[in-house]
Amino acid sequence: MTQHGTFHDLITAMAEPGCPVCRLVDAATRARIDMLFYEQLTLVEIRAEIRAARGFCSAHASLLPGPTRMAGNAILHHDVLNDVTRQLGELAPRRTGSFASILALAARGAIRAARDVIAPKRACVLCDYEREQEVLLLRALARDLGDRRMYEAFKASQGLCLPHFHAALGVSDVSVERLTLLIDLQRAHLERTRDELSAWMAKQNGSYDFEAPDLADPQGDAPSRAARLVSGRVIHTDGRR
């Protein structure tokens, strides 16, 4: 996305619930998955990267299933399993030393070699892509906080999740003044959510036995919002976030 597009994407995302960077990175990652399956499945270098990574991390693998991706899933994961089983089949224990030590040495060597075969040789390609998008978005957010539109949008938002707040403070090429301003604004978001949790807990009167939050209550969904604020995106087993 262009710098101009990033600016407006952030402003739009800040009007929605939750961390705006989580929202935009999630959308970008899902679009990247679609591109991978529908446009890049035949690219040798892409297949090699996924094979070297031993597939995808468990978080991103949960986003892959779908009736239109069955063939792509089969191709990609056949690549990985074929590479692993081929290399495991090529393992041959070395026979050195006394007969008593042969089996022990061979077994230890085979186990180490098998672990090396199974181990990823690079990070999940979707994790790498997410980190690139996060840096792009966080740098744009921090740099543009001096713009009144970005400042007001972030102030009115629910703030960054803690992982993205932490990452934002480590982004290079951003002035100390902008990062200090980000800390001040983000601190207000954290304090507000903390206070909403305090109000929610006080209303329970010591009882936490309830079936669903009262969404008419401003603090009704405070626990779930706080969880997202602290941990970032929550990935469900069916791939929803």
C-alpha positions as CSV (number, residue, x, y, z in Angstrom):
1,M,0.0,0.0,0.0
2,T,1.2,3.6,-0.7
3,Q,2.1,6.0,2.1
4,H,-1.0,8.0,1.2
5,G,-3.2,4.9,1.3
6,T,-1.6,3.8,4.6
7,F,-2.5,7.1,6.2
8,H,-6.1,6.9,5.3
9,D,-6.3,3.1,6.0
10,L,-5.1,3.8,9.6
11,I,-7.6,6.6,10.1
12,T,-10.4,4.4,8.9
13,A,-9.3,1.5,11.1
14,M,-9.1,3.7,14.2
15,A,-12.8,4.3,13.9
16,E,-13.3,0.5,14.4
17,P,-13.1,-1.5,17.6
18,G,-9.8,-2.9,18.7
19,C,-6.2,-2.3,17.7
20,P,-6.1,-0.6,14.3
21,V,-2.8,-2.3,13.3
22,C,-4.2,-5.7,14.2
23,R,-7.2,-5.0,12.0
24,L,-5.1,-3.9,9.0
25,V,-2.5,-6.6,9.3
26,D,-5.2,-9.2,9.5
27,A,-6.8,-7.9,6.4
28,A,-3.4,-7.7,4.6
29,T,-2.5,-11.2,5.6
30,R,-5.8,-12.7,4.4
31,A,-5.3,-10.9,1.1
32,R,-1.7,-12.3,1.0
33,I,-3.1,-15.8,1.5
34,D,-5.5,-15.4,-1.3
35,M,-2.7,-14.2,-3.6
36,L,-0.6,-17.1,-2.6
37,F,-3.3,-19.7,-3.4
38,Y,-4.7,-18.1,-6.5
39,E,-1.7,-16.4,-8.2
40,Q,1.6,-17.7,-6.8
41,L,1.0,-21.4,-6.3
42,T,3.1,-22.3,-9.3
43,L,6.1,-20.1,-8.4
44,V,9.1,-22.3,-7.7
45,E,10.7,-19.9,-5.3
46,I,7.5,-19.5,-3.2
47,R,7.0,-23.2,-2.9
48,A,10.7,-23.6,-1.9
49,E,10.3,-21.0,0.9
50,I,7.2,-22.7,2.3
51,R,8.9,-26.1,2.0
52,A,12.0,-24.8,3.9
53,A,9.8,-23.3,6.6
54,R,8.1,-26.7,7.0
55,G,4.8,-25.2,6.1
56,F,3.2,-22.5,8.1
57,C,3.1,-21.7,11.8
58,S,0.0,-23.1,13.6
59,A,-1.6,-19.6,13.8
60,H,-1.4,-19.0,10.1
61,A,-2.2,-22.6,9.2
62,S,-5.6,-22.1,11.0
63,L,-6.4,-19.5,8.3
64,L,-5.8,-21.7,5.3
65,P,-8.7,-24.2,5.2
66,G,-11.6,-23.5,2.8
67,P,-13.4,-25.3,0.0
68,T,-11.7,-23.2,-2.7
69,R,-8.2,-23.9,-1.2
70,M,-8.3,-27.7,-1.0
71,A,-6.1,-28.2,-4.1
72,G,-3.7,-25.6,-3.0
73,N,-3.4,-27.0,0.5
74,A,-2.8,-30.4,-1.0
75,I,0.0,-29.2,-3.3
76,L,1.8,-27.1,-0.6
77,H,1.6,-29.7,2.1
78,H,2.5,-32.6,-0.2
79,D,5.7,-30.6,-1.0
80,V,6.5,-30.4,2.7
81,L,5.7,-34.0,3.6
82,N,7.5,-35.3,0.5
83,D,10.6,-33.4,1.4
84,V,10.6,-34.6,5.0
85,T,9.9,-38.2,4.3
86,R,12.5,-38.3,1.5
87,Q,15.2,-36.9,3.8
88,L,14.2,-39.1,6.6
89,G,14.6,-42.1,4.3
90,E,18.1,-41.0,3.3
91,L,19.3,-41.1,6.9
92,A,21.8,-43.9,7.6
93,P,23.4,-44.4,11.0
94,R,27.3,-44.5,11.2
95,R,28.7,-47.8,12.5
96,T,31.8,-46.9,14.5
97,G,33.2,-48.1,17.8
98,S,32.6,-51.3,19.8
99,F,29.5,-53.4,19.1
100,A,28.1,-52.2,22.5
101,S,28.3,-48.6,21.5
102,I,27.2,-49.0,17.8
103,L,23.4,-49.0,18.6
104,A,23.6,-46.2,21.1
105,L,25.7,-44.0,18.8
106,A,23.6,-44.8,15.8
107,A,20.4,-44.1,17.6
108,R,21.6,-40.8,18.9
109,G,23.0,-39.8,15.5
110,A,19.8,-40.8,13.8
111,I,17.7,-38.9,16.3
112,R,19.8,-35.7,15.9
113,A,19.7,-36.1,12.1
114,A,15.9,-36.6,12.1
115,R,15.4,-33.5,14.2
116,D,17.5,-31.5,11.7
117,V,15.4,-32.8,8.9
118,I,12.1,-31.8,10.6
119,A,13.3,-28.4,11.8
120,P,12.3,-25.4,9.8
121,K,15.1,-23.8,7.9
122,R,13.4,-20.4,7.8
123,A,10.5,-18.6,9.5
124,C,6.9,-18.9,8.4
125,V,6.5,-16.8,5.2
126,L,3.2,-15.3,6.5
127,C,4.9,-14.4,9.8
128,D,7.6,-12.6,7.7
129,Y,4.9,-10.8,5.7
130,E,3.0,-9.7,8.8
131,R,6.1,-8.3,10.4
132,E,6.8,-6.2,7.2
133,Q,3.2,-4.9,7.3
134,E,3.4,-4.1,11.0
135,V,6.6,-2.1,10.5
136,L,5.1,-0.2,7.6
137,L,1.9,0.7,9.5
138,L,3.5,1.5,12.9
139,R,6.1,3.7,11.2
140,A,3.4,5.6,9.4
141,L,1.3,5.9,12.5
142,A,4.1,7.2,14.7
143,R,5.5,9.6,12.0
144,D,2.0,11.0,11.2
145,L,0.9,11.6,14.8
146,G,1.9,15.2,14.3
147,D,-0.9,15.5,11.7
148,R,-4.1,16.7,13.5
149,R,-6.2,14.1,11.7
150,M,-4.0,11.2,12.8
151,Y,-3.7,12.6,16.3
152,E,-7.4,13.0,16.8
153,A,-8.2,9.6,15.2
154,F,-5.8,7.8,17.4
155,K,-6.9,9.6,20.5
156,A,-10.5,8.6,19.8
157,S,-9.6,5.0,19.0
158,Q,-9.2,2.1,21.4
159,G,-5.4,2.3,21.0
160,L,-2.8,-0.3,20.1
161,C,-2.5,-3.7,21.6
162,L,0.5,-4.2,23.8
163,P,2.5,-6.2,21.3
164,H,2.1,-3.5,18.6
165,F,2.7,-0.7,21.2
166,H,6.0,-2.5,22.1
167,A,6.9,-2.9,18.4
168,A,6.0,0.7,17.6
169,L,8.5,2.0,20.1
170,G,11.3,0.0,18.4
171,V,10.6,1.2,14.9
172,S,13.6,3.1,13.4
173,D,13.5,6.4,11.7
174,V,10.8,7.9,14.0
175,S,11.6,11.0,16.1
176,V,11.8,10.9,19.9
177,E,9.0,13.6,20.0
178,R,6.6,11.4,18.0
179,L,7.3,8.3,20.1
180,T,6.9,10.3,23.3
181,L,3.5,11.6,22.0
182,L,2.6,8.0,21.2
183,I,3.4,6.9,24.7
184,D,1.2,9.6,26.2
185,L,-1.8,8.8,24.0
186,Q,-1.4,5.0,24.5
187,R,-1.1,5.4,28.2
188,A,-4.5,7.1,28.3
189,H,-6.0,4.1,26.3
190,L,-4.5,1.6,28.8
191,E,-5.7,3.5,31.8
192,R,-9.2,3.8,30.4
193,T,-9.4,0.1,29.8
194,R,-8.0,-0.7,33.2
195,D,-10.6,1.6,34.8
196,E,-13.4,-0.1,32.8
197,L,-12.2,-3.4,34.1
198,S,-12.3,-2.1,37.6
199,A,-15.9,-0.9,37.1
200,W,-16.9,-4.2,35.5
201,M,-15.5,-6.2,38.5
202,A,-17.2,-3.9,41.0
203,K,-20.6,-4.6,39.3
204,Q,-20.1,-8.3,39.7
205,N,-20.4,-8.0,43.5
206,G,-18.0,-10.9,43.9
207,S,-19.9,-13.2,41.5
208,Y,-18.5,-14.1,38.1
209,D,-21.1,-16.6,37.2
210,F,-22.8,-15.2,34.1
211,E,-23.5,-16.4,30.6
212,A,-23.0,-13.4,28.3
213,P,-21.9,-9.8,28.6
214,D,-24.5,-7.0,28.8
215,L,-23.6,-5.2,25.6
216,A,-25.9,-2.3,26.7
217,D,-23.5,-1.7,29.5
218,P,-20.4,0.4,28.4
219,Q,-18.3,-2.0,30.5
220,G,-20.2,-5.1,29.5
221,D,-17.5,-6.4,27.1
222,A,-14.5,-4.9,29.0
223,P,-12.9,-8.3,29.8
224,S,-12.8,-9.4,26.1
225,R,-11.6,-5.9,25.0
226,A,-8.9,-6.0,27.6
227,A,-7.7,-9.5,26.4
228,R,-7.4,-8.1,22.9
229,L,-5.6,-5.0,24.1
230,V,-3.1,-7.1,26.1
231,S,-2.5,-9.9,23.7
232,G,-3.4,-8.6,20.2
233,R,-5.3,-10.7,17.7
234,V,-7.0,-13.8,19.0
235,I,-7.1,-16.7,16.5
236,H,-9.9,-19.2,16.8
237,T,-9.6,-22.9,15.8
238,D,-11.8,-22.3,12.7
239,G,-9.6,-19.5,11.5
240,R,-11.7,-16.5,12.6
241,R,-10.0,-13.7,14.5
